[in-house]
Amino acid sequence: MSSAGSSETRVPALELPFELISDIFTLCLPFRRRVRPHRNRAPLNLSSVCRQWRAVALGTPQLWASVHLRFTGRYSYEGIANLFSCSDEPVQEDQSALLVDLWFSRAADRPLSISVICNRKQSLPPNLMDVLSVYHSRWGRVELAMPMCDFQVFSRISGPFPFLKTLAIHVTDNHAPLSDRDVPAVCQSPNLQVLQLSDFLNAPMSLDVASALPHSLTALSVSRDGISMEAYLRDIFSLFPDLRDLDLFSHDGLVAHEESRIVAPLRSLLVEEDIALDLFIIPTLEHLRAWISSPTPLIDFLARSQCRLTTLTIGIDVHISNDTLSTCLSAVPELRILQLDVRTTQISNAMMRCKVLLENAELVPQLCVLYVGDWAAKPDYPGWVELLRGRRKLRHAHLHVWPAHPHVGLHLTPPSHDVVEQLEALRAERRMNISIITPTISWPWNAKDEDLVGDLDINIFSPGQNRPYFFSPF
């Protein structure tokens, strides 16, 4: 037996083959591969364990093929010291561009997934757009929220973009809505599948020269007002035969005649007003989002389409009754994923309504994923616990409290210790994925960075809202 002074501790994890460790590291990434640099998350935490693991991490390009950066008035990302292999130092503004450059240099020739988001009245850090432009030939999925001054730099980047499949641009300051004329990149991307361009009010673009866009589009966000909506949509479906996901923005009163309704092969449809449903017959629809004014438009649409919705996002105002909501949900018995967005300033209104609505186990009996978006001024955390206890088939539950008045949101109280203990018990007992997000807290701590499940993905342009993941494929 070796003496105590000369013995070495055996670490089986370090004896695994390089390829196996690399595969394990890859499984530590977010499911949607939207990586936020942080010392406690992959890949930075993995690369700081030991010399061998750092070598594996640096030799695994897929770990560095995506990045999500959000700028909220400070340029600070925990773990930059780990990235540059140096001691902790105060983060300087100009390191954001260096971070991205080094990050993507480790991705070898992999297609890149990029999310860079600015708050309103803020610009990108210096030189960041210049660094992104260096890698334009490897862009695979690009989501940018930025002011017009940075967008103009972006629009001057010359193609081609051979790997670009998803392009989502949101201009954050006060300018006219974008059109495809404003973004030459969309015509230089032969494999483009997803296109979303919007202005500071989140109004999607109007397709001025739709025929110039790649006909390979499968997901599209468009805006249109006026009596020509029906003809406009027929042109869209004719130009893009593979279109399966449509985000339609219109506030006009739309009424279609029975003989002129559009039969569309969509799997997801997002509309602002439920009256727009009168335009369609969609037997293949799986995911629907609409703001509900009365049960009639939705019920009639489901009856004539005979579709089997598995995901439903309903936006409701205070005046919508629970009877109306119950009628709507009764029409979708196979529903598995439900998102309820309740616009109200009344204390606990949303949670009380959800409890009353969902305490009936015969209503949407297959429901396993629930998202509640609450605009209330005071969260009802005990009500959230009670709601989760009553729906035993739930496996994922997400509460997002986002008060209508920003100053109210900054003073929201966190859940009590007792509530947290009850939520922890539910997580352990039922193996539930539970989270709470408000402007001031996230529970658990990494809730904002966790992947959503099923047919939903985080809408990075609109905090507190989700969207079909078809609009942001990796």
C-alpha positions in Angstrom: 0.0 0.0 0.0 1.3 3.4 -0.8 2.2 5.7 2.0 -0.2 8.6 2.8 2.3 11.1 1.5 2.5 9.6 -1.9 -1.0 8.3 -2.5 -3.1 10.0 -5.2 -6.9 10.3 -5.2 -8.5 8.5 -8.1 -11.1 10.6 -10.0 -13.1 8.3 -12.3 -14.7 11.3 -14.1 -11.3 12.3 -15.4 -10.7 8.8 -16.8 -13.7 9.0 -19.2 -12.8 9.3 -23.0 -12.7 12.9 -24.4 -15.6 12.2 -26.7 -17.9 11.0 -23.8 -17.0 14.0 -21.6 -17.7 16.3 -24.6 -21.1 14.7 -25.1 -22.0 15.1 -21.4 -20.9 18.8 -21.5 -23.2 19.4 -24.5 -26.1 17.9 -22.5 -25.5 20.6 -19.9 -26.5 23.4 -22.3 -30.0 24.8 -22.4 -32.4 22.7 -24.5 -32.9 25.7 -26.9 -29.1 26.3 -26.9 -29.5 30.0 -25.9 -26.5 30.3 -23.7 -26.1 33.2 -21.2 -22.6 33.7 -20.0 -22.5 33.1 -16.2 -19.9 31.5 -13.9 -22.4 29.0 -12.6 -23.7 27.8 -16.0 -22.3 25.8 -18.8 -19.9 26.1 -20.5 -18.1 28.5 -18.2 -18.5 26.5 -15.0 -17.3 23.3 -16.8 -14.2 25.0 -18.2 -13.1 26.2 -14.7 -13.2 22.9 -12.9 -9.7 21.6 -13.9 -7.2 21.7 -16.6 -8.5 18.5 -18.3 -12.1 19.7 -18.3 -11.1 23.1 -19.7 -9.3 21.4 -22.5 -12.4 19.3 -23.3 -14.6 22.4 -23.1 -12.4 24.4 -25.4 -12.3 21.5 -27.8 -16.1 21.1 -28.0 -17.2 23.7 -30.6 -21.0 23.2 -30.0 -20.6 24.6 -26.4 -19.7 28.0 -27.9 -22.0 28.1 -30.9 -24.7 30.3 -29.2 -24.8 33.3 -26.9 -27.6 35.4 -25.4 -26.6 38.9 -24.2 -29.0 41.4 -22.6 -28.0 45.0 -22.0 -30.0 46.8 -19.3 -27.7 49.7 -18.5 -24.7 47.7 -17.3 -22.3 45.6 -19.2 -21.6 42.9 -16.7 -21.5 39.1 -17.3 -20.4 36.9 -14.5 -17.7 34.5 -15.6 -15.8 36.7 -18.1 -12.7 36.1 -16.0 -13.1 32.4 -16.5 -13.6 32.9 -20.2 -10.3 34.8 -20.5 -8.6 32.6 -18.0 -7.6 35.5 -15.7 -8.3 36.6 -12.2 -11.6 38.3 -11.3 -11.4 42.0 -12.3 -14.1 44.7 -12.7 -15.8 44.3 -16.0 -15.2 47.1 -18.5 -17.7 48.3 -21.1 -15.6 47.4 -24.1 -15.2 43.7 -23.0 -18.6 42.8 -24.5 -17.2 42.8 -28.0 -14.2 40.9 -26.9 -16.3 38.3 -25.1 -18.3 37.6 -28.3 -15.3 37.5 -30.5 -13.5 35.0 -28.3 -16.7 33.0 -27.6 -17.4 32.5 -31.3 -13.7 31.8 -32.2 -14.1 28.6 -30.1 -17.1 27.5 -32.1 -15.0 26.5 -35.1 -17.2 26.3 -38.2 -20.5 25.7 -36.4 -23.6 27.7 -37.4 -24.1 30.4 -34.8 -27.1 31.2 -32.7 -27.1 34.9 -31.6 -29.5 36.8 -29.3 -28.4 40.4 -28.4 -31.1 42.5 -26.7 -31.0 46.2 -25.8 -33.5 47.9 -23.5 -35.2 51.0 -25.0 -33.1 54.2 -25.0 -29.9 52.1 -25.0 -27.5 51.2 -27.8 -25.2 48.2 -28.3 -21.8 48.3 -26.7 -19.0 49.8 -28.8 -17.8 47.6 -31.7 -20.2 44.7 -30.9 -22.0 44.9 -34.3 -18.6 45.0 -36.0 -17.6 41.8 -34.3 -20.9 40.1 -35.2 -20.5 41.1 -38.8 -17.2 39.3 -39.0 -19.0 36.0 -38.4 -22.0 36.8 -40.8 -21.2 33.8 -43.0 -21.9 31.5 -40.1 -25.0 33.1 -38.7 -27.7 30.4 -38.2 -30.2 32.1 -35.9 -30.1 35.8 -35.2 -32.3 37.8 -32.8 -31.5 41.5 -32.3 -33.3 44.2 -30.4 -31.5 47.5 -31.0 -32.1 51.2 -31.8 -32.2 52.5 -35.3 -28.5 53.7 -35.3 -27.3 50.1 -34.7 -29.9 48.7 -37.1 -28.4 50.9 -39.8 -25.0 49.3 -39.2 -26.6 45.9 -39.4 -28.4 46.6 -42.6 -25.1 47.5 -44.3 -23.7 44.0 -43.7 -23.3 42.4 -47.1 -24.1 38.7 -47.7 -24.5 36.1 -48.6 -25.7 34.3 -45.4 -25.6 30.7 -46.4 -26.6 29.2 -43.0 -29.1 31.8 -41.8 -32.4 30.1 -41.0 -34.0 32.5 -38.5 -33.9 36.3 -38.5 -35.7 38.4 -35.9 -35.1 42.1 -35.7 -36.8 44.5 -33.3 -36.0 48.3 -33.6 -36.5 49.7 -30.1 -36.9 53.4 -30.7 -39.6 55.5 -32.4 -39.5 54.9 -36.1 -41.9 53.7 -38.8 -42.5 50.0 -39.0 -39.8 48.0 -40.9 -40.4 46.4 -44.2 -38.5 43.8 -46.1 -37.0 46.7 -48.2 -35.2 47.9 -45.1 -33.3 44.6 -44.5 -31.3 43.5 -47.5 -30.1 40.4 -45.6 -33.4 38.7 -46.0 -32.9 38.5 -49.7 -29.4 37.2 -49.3 -30.4 34.1 -47.2 -31.3 31.3 -49.5 -32.2 28.9 -46.6 -34.2 31.4 -44.5 -37.1 29.8 -42.7 -38.2 32.2 -40.0 -38.7 35.9 -40.4 -39.8 38.5 -37.9 -39.2 42.2 -38.2 -40.9 44.7 -35.8 -40.8 48.3 -34.7 -40.7 49.8 -31.2 -44.5 49.1 -30.7 -43.9 45.4 -31.6 -45.9 45.9 -34.8 -44.5 43.4 -37.4 -43.4 44.4 -40.8 -45.5 44.9 -43.8 -44.3 42.9 -46.8 -43.8 45.4 -49.5 -41.9 43.1 -51.9 -42.8 39.7 -50.6 -42.0 38.0 -53.9 -38.3 38.9 -53.3 -38.2 36.9 -50.1 -36.9 33.3 -50.0 -39.9 31.0 -50.7 -38.5 28.6 -48.1 -40.1 30.5 -45.2 -42.0 28.3 -42.8 -42.7 30.9 -40.0 -43.6 34.6 -40.7 -44.7 37.6 -38.7 -46.6 40.1 -40.7 -48.8 43.2 -40.2 -51.7 44.3 -42.4 -54.7 46.7 -42.0 -57.5 47.4 -44.4 -60.1 45.5 -46.4 -57.6 43.7 -48.6 -56.5 41.4 -45.8 -58.1 38.3 -47.3 -56.4 38.8 -50.7 -53.1 39.7 -48.9 -53.1 36.5 -47.0 -53.9 34.4 -50.1 -50.8 36.0 -51.7 -48.8 35.0 -48.6 -49.8 31.4 -48.7 -49.3 31.3 -52.5 -45.7 32.7 -52.2 -44.7 30.6 -49.3 -46.2 27.1 -49.8 -44.2 25.7 -46.8 -45.6 28.3 -44.4 -46.7 26.6 -41.2 -46.6 29.3 -38.5 -48.1 32.7 -38.9 -48.1 35.7 -36.5 -50.8 38.1 -37.8 -51.0 41.6 -36.5 -54.1 43.6 -37.3 -56.6 45.7 -35.4 -59.1 46.1 -38.1 -62.6 44.6 -37.8 -62.3 41.6 -40.1 -65.3 39.6 -41.3 -65.0 36.9 -43.9 -67.8 35.3 -45.9 -68.3 31.6 -45.5 -67.4 30.9 -49.1 -64.2 32.9 -49.0 -62.5 31.7 -45.9 -58.9 30.6 -46.3 -58.1 27.0 -45.8 -54.5 27.1 -44.4 -52.1 24.3 -43.6 -50.8 26.0 -40.4 -49.6 24.4 -37.2 -49.5 27.6 -35.2 -51.5 30.9 -35.5 -51.0 34.0 -33.5 -53.6 36.8 -33.8 -54.2 40.0 -31.8 -58.0 39.9 -31.9 -60.1 36.8 -32.0 -62.3 38.3 -34.8 -59.4 37.5 -37.1 -60.2 33.8 -36.6 -63.2 34.4 -38.9 -60.8 34.5 -41.8 -59.6 30.9 -41.5 -60.3 27.2 -41.6 -57.3 25.3 -40.3 -57.7 21.6 -39.7 -54.0 21.1 -38.9 -53.7 23.7 -36.2 -51.9 22.7 -33.0 -51.1 26.0 -31.3 -53.4 29.1 -31.1 -52.9 32.4 -29.5 -55.6 35.0 -29.3 -57.1 37.8 -27.1 -60.6 36.7 -26.3 -63.5 39.1 -26.5 -66.3 36.6 -26.4 -66.5 32.8 -26.8 -68.2 32.9 -30.2 -65.2 33.5 -32.5 -63.1 30.8 -30.9 -65.9 28.3 -30.6 -67.0 28.8 -34.2 -63.4 28.6 -35.5 -62.8 25.3 -33.7 -66.1 23.9 -34.9 -65.5 24.5 -38.5 -61.8 23.7 -38.5 -62.1 20.4 -36.5 -58.5 20.9 -35.3 -57.0 19.3 -32.2 -55.3 22.0 -30.3 -52.6 20.9 -27.9 -51.4 24.4 -27.0 -53.5 27.4 -26.3 -52.6 31.0 -25.3 -55.5 33.1 -24.2 -55.3 36.8 -23.4 -58.1 38.1 -21.3 -59.2 41.4 -19.9 -61.1 42.1 -16.6 -64.5 42.0 -18.3 -64.2 38.5 -19.6 -66.2 36.1 -17.4 -65.1 32.7 -16.1 -68.1 31.2 -17.8 -66.7 32.5 -21.1 -63.3 31.0 -20.4 -64.8 27.7 -19.3 -66.8 27.5 -22.5 -63.7 28.1 -24.5 -61.6 25.5 -22.7 -64.4 23.0 -22.9 -63.9 23.1 -26.7 -60.3 21.9 -26.5 -60.4 18.6 -24.4 -57.0 17.4 -25.7 -55.2 20.5 -24.5 -51.9 19.8 -22.8 -50.3 23.3 -22.6 -52.2 26.4 -21.5 -51.1 30.0 -21.1 -53.4 32.5 -19.5 -52.5 36.1 -19.7 -54.7 38.3 -17.4 -54.6 42.0 -17.9 -55.8 43.5 -14.7 -54.6 45.9 -12.0 -56.8 44.2 -9.3 -55.1 42.5 -6.4 -54.9 38.7 -6.9 -57.6 38.8 -9.6 -55.7 36.5 -12.0 -54.9 33.8 -9.5 -58.5 33.8 -8.0 -59.9 33.4 -11.5 -57.4 30.6 -12.4 -58.3 28.7 -9.3 -62.0 28.9 -9.9 -61.5 28.0 -13.5 -59.2 25.0 -13.1 -60.5 23.5 -9.9 -62.8 21.5 -12.2 -60.7 18.5 -13.0 -62.9 17.6 -16.0 -61.9 20.8 -17.8 -58.8 20.2 -20.0 -58.1 16.9 -18.1 -54.8 16.3 -20.0 -53.3 19.6 -18.9 -49.6 19.1 -17.9 -48.1 22.6 -18.6 -49.5 25.8 -17.2 -48.3 29.4 -17.6 -50.1 32.3 -15.8 -49.2 35.8 -16.8 -50.5 38.2 -14.2 -50.6 42.0 -14.4 -51.9 42.3 -10.8 -50.3 44.8 -8.3 -49.9 42.1 -5.6 -49.1 38.4 -6.4 -51.2 35.8 -4.7 -48.4 33.3 -4.0 -50.6 31.1 -1.6 -53.2 30.9 -4.4 -50.5 29.7 -6.8 -49.7 26.8 -4.4 -53.3 25.9 -4.0 -53.8 25.9 -7.7 -50.9 23.6 -8.3 -52.1 21.2 -5.6 -55.5 20.9 -7.3 -54.1 19.8 -10.7 -52.2 16.6 -10.1 -51.3 16.0 -13.7 -49.3 19.2 -13.9 -45.6 18.7 -14.5 -44.6 22.3 -15.4 -46.0 25.4 -13.8 -44.8 29.0 -14.4 -46.1 32.2 -12.8 -45.0 35.5 -14.4 -46.1 38.6 -12.5 -45.6 41.8 -14.5 -47.6 44.7 -13.2 -48.9 47.3 -15.7 -47.2 50.1 -13.8 -43.4 49.7 -13.7 -43.0 51.5 -10.4 -45.4 49.0 -8.8 -43.3 46.1 -10.2 -40.2 47.4 -8.5 -41.8 47.1 -5.0 -43.3 43.6 -5.3 -42.7 41.4 -2.3 -41.1 37.9 -2.7 -43.0 34.7 -1.7 -42.8 34.0 2.0 -40.6 31.4 3.5 -43.7 29.2 4.1 -44.7 29.5 0.4 -41.3 28.6 -0.8 -41.2 25.5 1.5 -44.6 24.4 0.1 -43.3 24.9 -3.5 -40.2 22.9 -2.8 -42.3 20.1 -1.3 -44.4 20.0 -4.5 -41.3 20.0 -6.7 -39.9 17.0 -4.7 -43.1 15.1 -4.3 -44.4 15.3 -7.9 -41.1 16.1 -9.7 -42.7 19.3 -10.9 -40.9 22.1 -12.6 -42.2 25.2 -10.8 -41.0 28.8 -11.3 -42.0 32.3 -10.3 -40.7 35.4 -12.1 -41.4 39.1 -11.2 -39.5 42.3 -12.0 -37.7 41.9 -8.7 -37.2 38.2 -8.0 -36.8 34.9 -9.8 -37.5 31.6 -8.0 -35.5 29.4 -8.4 -32.6 31.8 -9.0 -32.1 30.7 -12.6 -35.8 30.7 -13.5 -35.3 33.3 -16.2 -32.7 31.2 -17.9 -34.5 27.9 -17.8 -36.0 26.5 -21.0 -39.7 26.5 -21.4 -41.3 23.2 -22.5 -43.5 21.9 -25.2 -44.6 24.3 -27.9 -43.5 27.5 -26.1 -40.4 29.6 -26.1 -39.5 32.8 -24.4 -40.3 35.9 -26.5 -37.1 37.9 -26.0 -38.7 41.0 -27.5 -41.6 41.1 -25.0 -40.8 40.3 -21.4 -43.5 38.1 -19.8 -44.7 36.7 -23.1 -44.1 33.4 -24.8 -44.3 32.3 -28.5 -44.3 29.1 -30.4 -40.8 27.7 -30.5 -41.2 27.4 -34.3 -40.4 31.1 -34.4 -37.0 30.5 -32.9 -35.6 27.1 -33.9 -31.9 26.4 -33.1 
